[in-house]
Amino acid sequence: MPPLALISPPALEESTSKTFKTLITHLFSVILMTKSEELFEESKAVLVGGVDSPVRAMKPYPFFTARGEGSRIYDVDGNSYIDYCLAYGPLILGHAHPEVMAAVREQLERGTAYGTPTELELQFAEKIARHVPSIEMVRFVNTGTEATMGAIRLARGWTGRDKIIKFEGAFHGAHDYVLVKAGSGATTHGVPTSAGVPVDTTKNTLLCPFNDREAVEGLVKAHDDIAAVILEPVIGNMGCIMPEEGYLKFLREVTEENGIALIFDEVITGFRLGLGGAQEYFGVKPDITTLGKIAGGGLPIGIIGASREIMENMSPVGPVYQAGTFNGNPLSMTAGYTAVSILEKGDVYEHTRGLAEKLRSGLADITSDLGIATKIYGLESMYQMYFTDTDVVDSATALAADKDLFLRYQQGLLKEGPSQYECNFISAAHSEEDIDYTLEKAEDVLKSLN
């Protein structure tokens, strides 16, 4: 049977009434409508744009997922996909990892929320502090957005200053402090800033191109009330933009010299580049760290971490207020603790690193042989490909890449591909066969574009 999109309504006699023809054509199209398309049409009536996050929007419609297992997700129409999105990063172990699932099921029998401290919070906090160089104490929250919002508030309370520096194209969650020239869905959908963000809020957010030393020095010289510099050490929300050699150490030096808090947003890189995250990988220790995604084992989580001196500025000990009904939720604590415990065994990183290197080098060989200008970036289990012959070092050079060609490439692999401005990931569940199949299909699509 040919693909549904290639089927047309049956031919009708000329004598058939116009109304009847319309009815038959409509009924035929309904019969041929995929379950995902049908669900999307229904969702648009009750969900804004038919989705719960802008980055999930696709044209003509997104597929609706029924389940995930290992390296694959399966949609409601029965199609399977090798997943390199992995819920935008959390699933380093793959979908429905047996140990994580078993631990969560066990916790479900004991309850889903208590509103009181638990022993597991203590054990997980100790585990995080043992691995992440900058962290002595943590505050568990529920999302990466909450984590970065709380981290910035903490930095302001600690320094007694108001302004922050963020980098163009970096995404630190959907809150007012940082929703200015943001990456991720904000870039994909052409809304680098958001309505509803007060001018009085954004005046305290100073923007700077990534990897630009002079721009940072200029802002620091011009403003003596900068509380923090916040950045993704590897910008994962504009694809995968790497810090230039020595750039993170430069930021550490300039912030220390001027009494400015350095915040590493490691919601993506934390436990992705290793147990110690980007700060261990690059050998640069920030003042404050935010974590999320992988640390939740597939369930919602956010983490603010720093030295005892800084963290004790937070309530109930200090004056910086932060609270949440679901902070330290036992289900997230269980999933996260179990996932990190599995990562501590070490073999996951070796496996994902090897597969990612194979995929990156394979894509580079294919595009080189076909004479297609690309820049492929990544480290450990992260990667992204830009269609450009210019080095991608910041938001401007990422946006200058050929987005239309990228979308045609993605549409060849999937009817409608994900955003150019998201990073791709490898999980422990991916196999050599997955990579070989992906490279084979990628080559076929790239040939058709050339």
N, C-alpha and C positions, 0 to 999 in steps of 0.2 A: 504494500500500500504506500503511495507517495506521501510526502509530508502534507500535513493538513493545509498549510498555506498555499499548496499548489492545486487544491481541489476547488472547482467552481460549481455554482448551483447548476442543476440540470437545465437543459434547453427547454423552453416552454413554447407552445404553439402561439402564433401571432394572434389567434382569436381569443386567447386567454385574457381575461379582464386585467386592467392595470393594477387594480386593488389586489386581485388574487396573485398576480405575479410578485407584487411587493411582499405579500404575506409569505408566499413560498420561499422567496429569496431570504427573507428575515429568518424564517424557521430553519432553513438550511444553514445559515451562518451561525445560528445559536447551537445547532447540533455540532458544527465543526469547531466552535469556540473551545479553546483549551480550558481546563479547570482553572489554571492560573489567571487567564484572561477574564474568566467569569468572576472569580473572587476579587480581582482588581476592580472590575466594574461595580461590584457590590461595596467594596471598601471605600470607594470614592465618596459614597454617601455619608459615611460615618468617620472616616479617617482623613485628615487633611492631605490632599493629593494622593489618597489611597495608601499612604505609608506612615510609619511612625518616626522616621528620620529621613531628612532630605537626601542623604547619600544613597538610600535604598531605591530611590526613584529611577526608573529606566524607561526608555521609549522602545516600543509602544506600551509595554507594561513589564513589570518585573515578574520573574517566576516566583511562585509561592513554595516554600520548602516544607516537606512533610516530615523529614527526619535526616539525621546525620550519622554516619558511621565511618570511623577511621579517616581516610583521606577524602571521603566523598560525601556529598549531600545529594538528597533525592527529592525531586519536586513532586507536587500533587498529581502530575500527569505521568509519573513513573520514570522520568528521565533521571539519569545520574550524572554528576559533574565531579571532576577532580577539582578539589577546592584549594585555591591558593589565596583566598581571602581570609578564611578561618575566623569568621566573625570579626574581621578587622584586627586580628592579632592575638586574641586570648588563647586560642586552642593549639598551643605548641605540642600537645600530646595527641592532637587529632580529635575528632568528634566521638563523644560517648566513650571515653577511656574507661575500661572495666573497673580499675581500682578507684577512680574518682567517683564513678557511678555507684559503686558498692558503698563507699563511705558516706555519700549523700543519702542514699536509701536508709542506711543505719541511723543517721542523724534525724531523718524525717520521722522516725519512730519515736524520737525523744522530744520532738517539737521543732517549730520553725522560727520562733522569735520569743525572747524572754524579757527584754528590757532590763536585764541585769548583767553584771560581768560573768564571764565564763572562763574556765581554766584554759580552754583552747585559744582564747584571745592572747593570753599570756604566752603560751607555747609558740604560737605563730609569730608574735611580736619578737620573741627571743630569736627565732629562726631567721627572720628578716634582718634583725640587727647583727646577727652573726655573719651574714653574707654581704650586706651592702655597706661599703666603707664609710659613708657619711652619716649613717643612722645609728643612734643610740636608743632613741625612743620613737614610738610611732603613735599616730591617731588613725584608727580605721574609720573610713567613711564608705560611701556607697557607689561613687562613680569617679571617673577621672576628672570630670568637671568640678565636682565638689572638692577633690584633692587640690587642684590648682587654685581654685578660689580661696580655699583655706590657707594654702601655702603663701599666696600673695598677701592675704590679711595678716598672717603670722610675720612675714618679712616686714610689713609696714609697722606692725606693733613692736617688733624687735629693734628696728632702726629709728623709729619715730619720724619717718619720712613718707611721702605720698606717691611719688612717681615710680613707674616701672618702665623698663625697656623690654620690648618684645621684637621678634624678628618677622619681617614680612613673609607671609605664606605659612607660618607656623600656626598650628591649631592647638589651643590649650583648653578646649571645652567651650560650651556655648553660654558663657556668662559675660556680663558687661565689661569687666576689666580687660578682657583679651579678645573680644569679638570685633577686632579692628584689623583689616587686611589679613584675615585668617585663611588657612588652607582648608583641606578636606572638602566637605560638601559645600562650604561657603564659596570656595573657588570654583568648583565644578558647576555650580548653579549661578555663577556670575554675581554673587552677593558677598563681596569681600567685607562689607560692614553690614550692620543690621538696623532696621528701623526699630525704634523703641529703646535704643541705647542713648542715654542722655549725653549731650555735649560736655556737661560738667564732669562726666565720668571719663570720657575718652581723652580729655585734656591732660589727664595724668598718665596716659599711655603713650610712650615715645616709640616710634617705629624706626627700625634699622634693617638694612639688607644683611642677610646672613653672610658670613665669611668676610665682612668688610671691617677691617680694624680701624681705619680712619674714621668711619662713621660712628663707631662706638666711642672712640676717644673724643670726638667732637661733641657728642651728647653729654658725656660725663663732664667735660670741661664747661659746657654751657649751663648745666643744671647741678646745683649743689643739694637738691632734695630728692635724689633717686634712691628709692628703697631697695629695688631689686632688678636684676637682669634675669629673665626667665627664658629658657630655650629648651627645645628638643635637641639633645646632643647629636643625634642623626635625625634630620627632619623627615619623619615618616608620613606626614600629612601633606606633602607636596611631591609625593612619589617616594624617593629615597635619596635625600641630598646629604652628602657627606661633609663633615667639617674638614677644612683644609688643614694640612700639617701644622700643628702648633696652635691652632685657633682656640681650642678649648683652654689650653694653658694660658694663652693671652687673656682670655676672659677672666680666668681665675686671678691672674695677677692684677688686672685693672680694677676688679671689684674689691679685692683685698686692700689695695692701696687707697681706695676711696670710701671704705666703710659701707659698701653695697653688698647686699645678700645675693649670692649666686644660686639660682634655683634650676636644677635639672629636672625637667619634665620627662621622666622615664616611664610614663604610662605604656609606651610601646616598647622601648628598649630594655626596660627592667625585666630580668630573667629571660630575655630574648638573646642578648649578646653574651650571656653567661650568668652565673648566680649573682655576681656583683654588678651586673648591668653595664651601661656605657661608662660609668665613672671608673669602674675597675678595668674595663677594656682599654680605655684611653689614659688611665692613670691620672685623672683629675677629680679632686674631691670637692663637690659643691657644699654650700651651707645647708640647703634644704633640698629634699628629693620628694617627688611625687611618683607613686606607683599605681598600677591598676592592671587591667586585662589579664595577663598570665597569672598574676598573683591571686586572682579569683578563681582559677581553675575552671573557668567557663560560667561562673556566676558573677553577679554585679559586685564590684569592689572598687574602692579607692583608698590610697594610703598616703599620709603625710608623714615624713620622717626627717629627723635632724639630730643634732647633738642634744644632750640633756639641757645645756644652757639655753638653747633656742626654744626647744619644745616646752620648757616650763614657763614660757610666756603665754601658753595656751590654758584656757579654763579647764578644770576648776582651780588650777594652781595660779595661773597668771591672768592678765586682763584681756587677752585676745579670745573672744568667744567663738566657740564652735560646738555644735551639738547635732544629734540625729537619732531618731527612733530606731533606725535599722543599723546604726554603727556597730560593727562587730557582730553582724548577724550570724548565727551559728551555722547556717547552711553555707554561706560564703566562706566562713572561717574553715569549715570542714573541707570544702572543695579546694580552696587555695592551699591549705596546709598539706593536703594529700598530693596535689600537683607539684608543689615545690619539693616535697620529700622524694618524689620520683625523679625530679631533675637533679637532685643531689647525687644520684647514682652515677651521673656523668655521661652515660652512653648516648643520651638523647642529643646532646650538643655535637658529638662526633658524627652521628648519623645525619642530622639536619644540615650540618656544615658541608659535608661531602655532597649531598644531593643538591644543595643550593649552588655550590661551585660548578657542578656538572651542568645544571640548568643555565646558569649565567654564561658559562663558556660556550655551551651549545648554541644559545641564542646569538652570541657574538660571532661564532663561526658561520652560522646560517646567514645572518644579515651582511656579513663581510663578503661572503661568496656571491650573494645576490646584488651586491653594490648598493645596499640600502644604508643610508647614514643613520646610525644609532649610537647612543651612549647608554651603557648598561651599568648600573650601580648597585651596590649592596655589600653586605658583610654578614658573616654567620648565616642565619636562615632568612635574611631579608633581601629583597631585590626589587628593581623596577627598570623598565626599558623606556627611554625617550627617543623619539624619532627626530634627531637633530645631529648636526656635525659640530655643535658648540658645546663645550664643557658646561654641565649644569652645576652651578655652585650656589644659586640663590633662587628666590621666587621669580625674578625677572627672566632668568635663563630657562627656568622650568616652563614658564608660561609661553616662552618663545618657541618651544618645541612644537612639532606638527601634531596638534591634537586631533585633527580630522583623520590623519593617517592612522594614528593610534586607535581611534574609535573604529575605523574600518578593520583594523587588525583584530581588535577585540570582538567585533561583530562576526568576524569569520570564525572565531573560536566558540562564540556564544552569540545567540541572536542579537543581544545588546550587551556590551561589555561594561564592567565597572569603571570607575573614575580613573583618569590618568593620574590624578592627584591623591592616590592612596598607595601605600606600600603593599607588596605581595610577600607571602610568607610560605615557608616549608614547615611541615609538622613531623613529629616522630612517626606518624602513621603513613607518611608518603613512602613509596617504594621506588626502586630503580625502574621498575616497569612503568610507574606513573610518569617519571621524568622522560623516559624514552618515548612514550606515547605522546606526551605533551610536545616534545621537540619535533616529532614526526608531523603532528598536526600544525604546529607553528610554522614549519617549513612550507607545508602546503598552502597555508593562508598567505604567508609572506610572498610566495611565488605569484599568487593571484593578484597581489597588490603591485607587483613590480612592473 
